[in-house]
Amino acid sequence: MSMTVTGIGHTEPIQPGKRPGRNEPVSQSVNSDSISLSSEAIEKSELYRAIEVVAAAAPDVRADRVAELKAKINDPAYINDRIINATADKIMESFGL
């Protein structure tokens, strides 16, 4: 069995620059996107950038202090009741106790 489609009624081919079902030509608008930032956003951006600059310039680790503390911890005479109690007191103070 074969079937032939001869058409679906009167239709016009789609022309470039025209939308189907409309008679008016398509106009090209020249709108551009834009962004505006609030003064608060600009301030936060500047602050964030300043923090990045300072963080990059300042070393994260003070090697001299780390070496000093490693030497103290490795010295068996350093860890004694006085140091343990002082450390415990500072921990408790940091918790507000």
Buried (B, 14 or more C-beta within 10 A) or exposed (E): EEEEEEEEEEEEEEEEEBEEEEEEEEEEEEEEEEEEEEEEEEEEEEEEEEEEEEEEEEEEEEEEEEEEEEEEEEEEEEEEEEEEEEEEEEEEEEEEE
